[in-house]
Amino acid sequence: MRRSCWLPLVTLVAASCAPLSSTPSASPLVSPSASSSLSVSPSPTQAVPTAAEGASAAPAGPSIAWTSVALAPFGSNRVWAVAAAKVGSTIVVAANDATQNDMKPVLIESPNGSNWTRVPTDGAEFANSRLDYLVPVPGGLLLVGESLTVDPSCAAAAAGCNQAPSAVLMWRSSDGMVWQPLGARQINSFDRVWISSMAAGPAGLEASGLYDPPTAKPGTPEAVVLHSIDGVNWSSRAFPDQNGGSTGVLNQGIIATANGFVAVGSGDMATGAVGSAGAGAWYSPDGLAWTRAITPSTTSASGLRYAAAGARGMVATSYDPEGSNAWWVSVDGKTWQTPDTSPFTVGASWLAGDLHNILVISGPSVYWSEDGRLWRRGDSAPAMPSTGIVGATDLAWVFGSTVIVVSPDDLSLYVGQVLE
């Protein structure tokens, strides 16, 4: 995902803003309940092609009409979104505002995806912080970020000092408007952990990351996973196969499934390792005990980065600027296969799943699937912008008949309404 691209943190300044109102297309909408997911099933009388038959052969599916929502009015001209979630009928988006040498967190909320208002984040509870994740928890939302305060134990990079990663910060809210920070005891399990991915689903909350203990050799953190039912009490375990090969394992992304969790990333490079040499996948029913999945023996992917789950299967893909990104499919996350072709990640694409449908949004098209093999195509209007790079991003979320994606430059939202 773009928010965890292994790049150094850039810190910049923010200003307050007025609410922004935008109005999407007035075309008729599918209208499931506010908490439900959109169900898009193929017609029983219509032949449904596989991905190998190409996008042009796909039968008609729902289309999406988009409205652009600039983020600059909520701060400076450098406000970028990182996460979104829904509580009740309210959609909340987390972002960061940065210019020059300061950074401030930004939260905006909307009851309908059209009218957006900034949530106050000027209090002491948000001081010196950056936002990273926003996930639903029982009774509300959990907001996760990191401290921008430099580790005092390693001032001026003292000789022999293993400086800790940025301290994890968390806040909870029952309505998305009023936020309470969690105390040090509640987030103690994340001490010296850099979070690379988070997911929430029927089996609870899951976080993956890298643990860098004070005694570790610099540059050799350990892969860990953390699980919680309520977002307050966490259990942690080492991720399997750590340093099992010449370069070990890198867990790049975790998603929730109907039966637990799936992780994708870079696999064990050891001779004789099961599956492909460069990419790996794992599955877990409880978020703590993980098993290596059976994966294709050959692939061009140097590693997987994104995944999404539908009602009857899931997909995983890489982000490859060279244009050779892989596309894997699985029924249960335990065994993965490579389809003959993958026409759904050409150019800049967005990948999202809500345990009902998997969406791939690319240019003038949106593709729908329950299993990652059988797809339906709808129009995406206006056509989504492309960076010209083959790859995908997971900065997209499905909230019933509303879909939200982050623009390629991260500085605006595209709010889509699903049309019949």
C-alpha positions as CSV (number, residue, x, y, z in Angstrom):
1,M,0.0,0.0,0.0
2,R,1.2,3.5,-0.7
3,R,1.2,4.5,3.0
4,S,3.8,1.8,3.7
5,C,6.0,2.0,0.7
6,W,9.3,1.6,2.7
7,L,10.0,5.3,2.1
8,P,11.3,7.7,4.8
9,L,8.8,9.8,6.6
10,V,8.4,13.4,5.2
11,T,7.0,15.8,7.7
12,L,5.3,19.1,6.6
13,V,2.5,22.2,8.2
14,A,-1.3,22.4,8.4
15,A,-4.1,25.0,8.5
16,S,-7.7,24.7,9.4
17,C,-10.4,24.6,6.8
18,A,-14.1,24.9,6.1
19,P,-16.4,22.0,5.3
20,L,-16.6,20.9,1.7
21,S,-19.8,20.0,-0.1
22,S,-20.0,18.1,-3.4
23,T,-22.9,16.5,-5.2
24,P,-22.6,13.2,-7.1
25,S,-24.5,12.2,-10.2
26,A,-28.3,12.0,-9.7
27,S,-28.5,8.7,-11.5
28,P,-30.6,6.0,-9.7
29,L,-28.6,4.1,-7.0
30,V,-28.7,0.7,-5.6
31,S,-29.9,1.2,-2.0
32,P,-29.0,-1.6,0.4
33,S,-29.2,-0.9,4.1
34,A,-26.5,1.4,5.5
35,S,-24.6,-1.5,7.1
36,S,-24.9,-4.0,4.3
37,S,-22.6,-4.8,1.4
38,L,-23.7,-4.6,-2.2
39,S,-24.6,-7.9,-3.6
40,V,-23.7,-8.3,-7.3
41,S,-24.4,-11.8,-8.6
42,P,-24.2,-12.9,-12.3
43,S,-27.4,-13.6,-14.1
44,P,-28.1,-17.4,-14.0
45,T,-29.0,-17.2,-17.8
46,Q,-25.9,-15.3,-18.8
47,A,-22.5,-17.0,-19.5
48,V,-19.8,-15.5,-17.3
49,P,-16.3,-15.4,-18.7
50,T,-13.1,-16.1,-16.7
51,A,-10.4,-13.6,-16.4
52,A,-8.5,-15.4,-19.1
53,E,-11.1,-14.4,-21.6
54,G,-10.3,-10.8,-21.2
55,A,-12.2,-7.7,-20.0
56,S,-13.9,-7.1,-23.3
57,A,-15.9,-10.4,-22.9
58,A,-17.1,-9.7,-19.4
59,P,-20.9,-9.4,-19.1
60,A,-22.5,-6.2,-17.8
61,G,-22.2,-5.4,-14.1
62,P,-23.0,-2.3,-12.0
63,S,-21.4,1.0,-13.0
64,I,-20.0,3.6,-10.7
65,A,-20.4,7.4,-11.0
66,W,-17.6,9.4,-9.3
67,T,-17.4,12.7,-7.6
68,S,-14.0,14.2,-6.8
69,V,-13.5,15.6,-3.3
70,A,-10.3,17.7,-2.9
71,L,-8.6,17.4,0.5
72,A,-6.8,20.8,0.4
73,P,-9.9,22.7,1.9
74,F,-9.4,20.6,5.1
75,G,-5.9,21.8,5.7
76,S,-3.1,22.8,3.3
77,N,-2.4,21.8,-0.3
78,R,-0.6,18.7,1.1
79,V,-3.4,16.8,2.7
80,W,-3.3,13.1,1.8
81,A,-5.8,10.3,2.8
82,V,-4.6,7.0,4.3
83,A,-7.7,5.1,5.6
84,A,-11.5,5.0,5.8
85,A,-14.1,3.2,7.8
86,K,-17.8,3.4,8.6
87,V,-19.6,3.7,12.0
88,G,-23.3,3.6,11.9
89,S,-24.3,5.7,8.9
90,T,-21.2,7.9,9.1
91,I,-18.1,7.5,6.8
92,V,-14.9,8.6,8.4
93,V,-11.6,9.3,6.4
94,A,-8.2,9.6,8.1
95,A,-5.6,11.8,6.5
96,N,-2.4,13.8,7.2
97,D,-1.7,17.5,6.5
98,A,2.0,18.3,5.9
99,T,3.9,21.3,4.7
100,Q,7.5,22.4,5.5
101,N,8.5,20.9,8.9
102,D,5.3,20.1,10.6
103,M,2.5,17.5,10.3
104,K,-1.0,17.4,11.7
105,P,-3.6,14.6,11.6
106,V,-6.9,15.2,9.7
107,L,-10.2,13.5,10.1
108,I,-13.3,14.2,8.0
109,E,-16.7,12.6,8.1
110,S,-19.8,12.4,5.9
111,P,-23.3,11.0,6.4
112,N,-23.7,10.3,2.7
113,G,-20.4,10.6,0.9
114,S,-21.4,14.0,-0.5
115,N,-21.1,16.5,2.3
116,W,-17.9,16.4,4.3
117,T,-17.0,18.1,7.5
118,R,-13.7,18.2,9.4
119,V,-13.5,16.5,12.8
120,P,-11.6,18.5,15.4
121,T,-8.0,17.2,15.8
122,D,-6.4,20.2,17.4
123,G,-6.4,18.8,21.0
124,A,-3.5,17.6,22.9
125,E,-4.5,14.0,22.3
126,F,-3.5,14.4,18.6
127,A,-0.3,16.4,19.1
128,N,2.9,15.3,17.3
129,S,1.1,12.4,15.6
130,R,0.6,10.9,12.1
131,L,-2.4,8.8,11.2
132,D,-2.0,5.4,9.4
133,Y,-5.0,3.1,9.8
134,L,-8.7,3.3,10.7
135,V,-10.7,0.1,11.4
136,P,-14.1,-0.9,12.8
137,V,-14.2,-2.4,16.3
138,P,-17.1,-3.4,18.6
139,G,-18.9,-0.3,19.6
140,G,-17.1,2.1,17.2
141,L,-13.8,2.8,15.4
142,L,-10.1,2.3,16.2
143,L,-7.7,4.9,14.8
144,V,-4.0,4.0,14.7
145,G,-1.1,6.3,14.1
146,E,2.4,6.9,15.2
147,S,4.3,9.5,17.2
148,L,6.5,12.1,15.5
149,T,8.5,12.6,18.7
150,V,12.1,11.4,18.3
151,D,13.2,8.5,20.5
152,P,15.0,10.2,23.4
153,S,17.0,7.1,24.2
154,C,19.0,7.4,20.9
155,A,19.7,11.1,20.8
156,A,22.0,12.1,17.9
157,A,22.2,8.4,16.9
158,A,24.5,7.5,19.8
159,A,27.0,4.8,19.1
160,G,25.7,1.3,19.6
161,C,22.1,2.6,20.1
162,N,19.3,0.8,18.3
163,Q,16.8,3.6,17.9
164,A,13.2,2.4,18.3
165,P,10.7,2.8,15.5
166,S,8.1,5.5,15.9
167,A,5.9,4.8,18.9
168,V,2.4,3.5,18.0
169,L,-0.6,5.6,19.0
170,M,-4.2,4.6,19.2
171,W,-7.6,6.4,19.7
172,R,-11.1,5.1,20.0
173,S,-14.5,6.6,19.1
174,S,-18.1,5.5,19.3
175,D,-19.3,7.9,16.6
176,G,-16.3,9.1,14.6
177,M,-16.5,12.6,16.1
178,V,-15.2,12.4,19.6
179,W,-11.9,10.5,20.1
180,Q,-10.2,9.2,23.2
181,P,-6.5,8.2,23.2
182,L,-5.6,4.7,24.5
183,G,-3.1,4.6,27.3
184,A,0.4,3.1,27.3
185,R,-0.8,-0.1,29.1
186,Q,-3.4,-0.7,26.4
187,I,-0.9,-0.4,23.5
188,N,2.1,-1.9,25.3
189,S,2.1,-4.9,22.9
190,F,3.1,-2.5,20.1
191,D,6.2,-1.3,21.9
192,R,9.0,-1.1,19.3
193,V,6.8,-2.4,16.5
194,W,6.4,-0.7,13.1
195,I,3.0,-1.6,11.7
196,S,2.9,-2.6,8.1
197,S,-0.8,-3.7,7.7
198,M,-4.1,-3.9,9.6
199,A,-7.3,-5.7,8.9
200,A,-10.7,-6.2,10.7
201,G,-13.2,-8.9,10.1
202,P,-15.3,-11.7,11.6
203,A,-12.3,-13.1,13.5
204,G,-11.4,-9.7,15.1
205,L,-8.5,-7.3,14.4
206,E,-5.1,-8.2,13.0
207,A,-1.9,-6.2,12.7
208,S,1.4,-7.2,11.1
209,G,4.7,-5.5,11.4
210,L,8.3,-5.5,12.3
211,Y,9.6,-5.7,15.9
212,D,12.9,-4.1,16.6
213,P,14.1,-5.0,20.1
214,P,16.8,-2.9,21.8
215,T,19.3,-5.7,21.6
216,A,18.7,-6.5,17.9
217,K,21.4,-5.9,15.3
218,P,20.3,-2.7,13.5
219,G,18.5,-3.5,10.3
220,T,17.3,-7.0,11.4
221,P,13.8,-6.6,12.9
222,E,11.6,-9.6,13.5
223,A,8.3,-10.1,11.7
224,V,5.4,-10.2,14.2
225,V,1.6,-10.4,14.1
226,L,-0.8,-9.0,16.7
227,H,-4.5,-10.0,17.3
228,S,-7.3,-8.5,19.2
229,I,-11.1,-8.9,19.6
230,D,-11.9,-5.5,20.9
231,G,-9.0,-3.3,19.8
232,V,-7.8,-2.9,23.4
233,N,-6.4,-6.2,24.5
234,W,-3.8,-7.6,22.1
235,S,-1.8,-10.9,21.8
236,S,1.4,-11.1,19.7
237,R,3.3,-13.8,18.1
238,A,6.4,-14.1,15.9
239,F,5.4,-14.6,12.2
240,P,6.4,-18.0,10.9
241,D,9.5,-18.7,8.8
242,Q,11.3,-15.6,10.0
243,N,14.9,-15.8,8.7
244,G,14.1,-19.3,7.4
245,G,15.9,-18.6,4.2
246,S,18.7,-16.4,2.9
247,T,16.5,-13.3,3.2
248,G,13.7,-14.4,5.4
249,V,10.0,-13.4,5.0
250,L,8.4,-10.1,4.6
251,N,4.6,-9.9,5.3
252,Q,3.4,-7.0,3.2
253,G,-0.4,-7.2,3.6
254,I,-3.1,-8.8,5.7
255,I,-6.8,-9.1,4.9
256,A,-9.7,-10.5,6.8
257,T,-11.6,-13.4,5.3
258,A,-14.8,-15.2,6.3
259,N,-12.7,-17.8,8.1
260,G,-9.9,-15.8,9.6
261,F,-7.0,-13.9,8.0
262,V,-4.7,-14.2,5.0
263,A,-1.3,-12.6,4.6
264,V,0.7,-12.0,1.4
265,G,4.3,-10.8,0.9
266,S,7.7,-12.0,0.0
267,G,8.4,-15.7,0.5
268,D,11.2,-17.7,2.0
269,M,14.1,-17.7,-0.4
270,A,15.6,-21.0,1.0
271,T,16.4,-23.8,-1.4
272,G,13.4,-26.2,-1.5
273,A,11.0,-23.8,0.0
274,V,7.4,-24.6,-0.8
275,G,5.9,-22.3,-3.5
276,S,7.5,-19.6,-5.6
277,A,10.8,-18.2,-4.6
278,G,9.8,-14.6,-4.6
279,A,6.2,-14.4,-3.4
280,G,4.4,-16.0,-0.4
281,A,1.0,-16.4,1.2
282,W,-0.1,-17.6,4.6
283,Y,-3.4,-18.2,6.3
284,S,-4.7,-18.2,9.9
285,P,-8.0,-19.0,11.6
286,D,-7.2,-16.9,14.7
287,G,-4.6,-14.4,13.6
288,L,-1.9,-16.0,15.8
289,A,-1.2,-19.5,14.4
290,W,-0.1,-19.1,10.7
291,T,0.5,-21.7,8.1
292,R,2.3,-21.3,4.8
293,A,-0.1,-21.6,1.8
294,I,0.5,-23.7,-1.3
295,T,1.4,-21.2,-4.0
296,P,2.3,-21.4,-7.7
297,S,5.7,-22.9,-8.3
298,T,6.6,-20.3,-10.9
299,T,5.7,-16.7,-11.1
300,S,7.2,-13.4,-12.2
301,A,6.3,-11.7,-9.0
302,S,9.2,-10.7,-6.7
303,G,6.6,-10.4,-3.9
304,L,2.9,-9.9,-3.3
305,R,1.6,-6.7,-1.8
306,Y,-2.2,-6.5,-2.0
307,A,-5.2,-8.9,-1.5
308,A,-9.0,-8.7,-1.3
309,A,-11.7,-11.2,-0.5
310,G,-15.2,-11.8,-1.9
311,A,-17.9,-14.2,-0.9
312,R,-16.4,-17.2,-2.7
313,G,-12.7,-16.6,-3.0
314,M,-9.9,-14.1,-2.9
315,V,-7.2,-12.5,-5.0
316,A,-3.6,-11.3,-4.4
317,T,-1.4,-9.2,-6.6
318,S,1.9,-7.3,-6.6
319,Y,2.9,-3.8,-7.4
320,D,5.4,-3.9,-10.1
321,P,6.6,-0.7,-11.9
322,E,8.2,-2.9,-14.6
323,G,4.7,-4.1,-15.6
324,S,5.0,-7.8,-14.8
325,N,2.7,-7.9,-11.7
326,A,1.3,-11.4,-10.8
327,W,-2.4,-12.1,-10.2
328,W,-3.2,-15.1,-7.8
329,V,-6.6,-16.5,-7.0
330,S,-7.7,-18.8,-4.1
331,V,-10.9,-20.3,-2.8
332,D,-9.8,-20.4,0.8
333,G,-6.4,-18.8,1.1
334,K,-4.8,-22.2,1.6
335,T,-4.0,-23.0,-2.1
336,W,-3.3,-20.4,-4.7
337,Q,-3.3,-20.5,-8.5
338,T,-2.3,-18.2,-11.3
339,P,-5.0,-17.6,-14.0
340,D,-3.9,-17.7,-17.6
341,T,-4.2,-13.9,-17.9
342,S,-5.1,-11.0,-15.8
343,P,-6.6,-8.0,-17.7
344,F,-7.7,-6.3,-14.6
345,T,-4.6,-4.5,-13.4
346,V,-3.5,-2.7,-16.5
347,G,-2.5,0.9,-15.7
348,A,-3.1,2.2,-12.2
349,S,-5.8,0.2,-10.5
350,W,-7.6,0.1,-7.2
351,L,-8.3,-3.2,-5.5
352,A,-11.0,-3.6,-2.8
353,G,-13.1,-6.3,-1.2
354,D,-15.8,-6.5,1.4
355,L,-16.3,-10.3,1.8
356,H,-19.1,-10.1,-0.7
357,N,-17.5,-8.6,-3.8
358,I,-14.0,-8.0,-5.1
359,L,-13.7,-4.7,-7.0
360,V,-10.9,-3.7,-9.5
361,I,-11.3,-0.1,-10.6
362,S,-9.2,0.8,-13.6
363,G,-9.6,3.7,-16.0
364,P,-13.1,3.7,-17.6
365,S,-14.0,0.3,-16.1
366,V,-14.9,-1.3,-12.8
367,Y,-14.8,-5.1,-12.5
368,W,-16.9,-7.2,-10.0
369,S,-16.2,-10.7,-8.8
370,E,-17.2,-12.9,-5.9
371,D,-14.2,-15.3,-6.4
372,G,-11.5,-13.5,-8.5
373,R,-12.1,-15.8,-11.5
374,L,-15.5,-14.8,-12.9
375,W,-15.9,-11.1,-13.5
376,R,-18.6,-8.6,-14.6
377,R,-17.7,-5.3,-16.0
378,G,-19.3,-1.9,-15.4
379,D,-18.5,1.6,-16.5
380,S,-16.4,3.9,-14.3
381,A,-17.4,7.5,-15.1
382,P,-15.7,9.7,-15.4
383,A,-12.7,7.4,-16.2
384,M,-10.4,7.2,-13.2
385,P,-6.9,8.7,-13.8
386,S,-3.9,6.6,-14.4
387,T,-0.2,7.0,-13.6
388,G,0.7,4.8,-16.5
389,I,2.3,2.3,-14.2
390,V,1.1,-1.2,-14.1
391,G,0.1,-2.0,-10.5
392,A,-2.6,-1.7,-7.9
393,T,-3.3,0.1,-4.6
394,D,-5.5,-1.0,-1.7
395,L,-6.5,2.6,-0.9
396,A,-10.1,1.8,-1.8
397,W,-13.1,0.9,0.4
398,V,-16.6,-0.3,-0.2
399,F,-19.4,0.9,2.1
400,G,-22.7,-0.5,0.7
401,S,-23.5,1.4,-2.4
402,T,-20.7,4.0,-1.8
403,V,-17.1,3.3,-2.9
404,I,-14.2,5.6,-1.9
405,V,-10.7,5.5,-3.5
406,V,-7.7,7.8,-3.0
407,S,-6.4,9.6,-6.1
408,P,-3.0,8.6,-7.5
409,D,-1.4,11.7,-6.1
410,D,-3.0,10.9,-2.7
411,L,-4.4,14.5,-2.4
412,S,-8.1,13.9,-3.1
413,L,-10.9,11.3,-2.8
414,Y,-13.1,9.9,-5.5
415,V,-16.4,9.1,-4.0
416,G,-18.4,6.7,-6.2
417,Q,-22.1,5.8,-6.1
418,V,-22.9,2.3,-7.5
419,L,-25.6,2.5,-10.2
420,E,-28.1,-0.1,-11.2
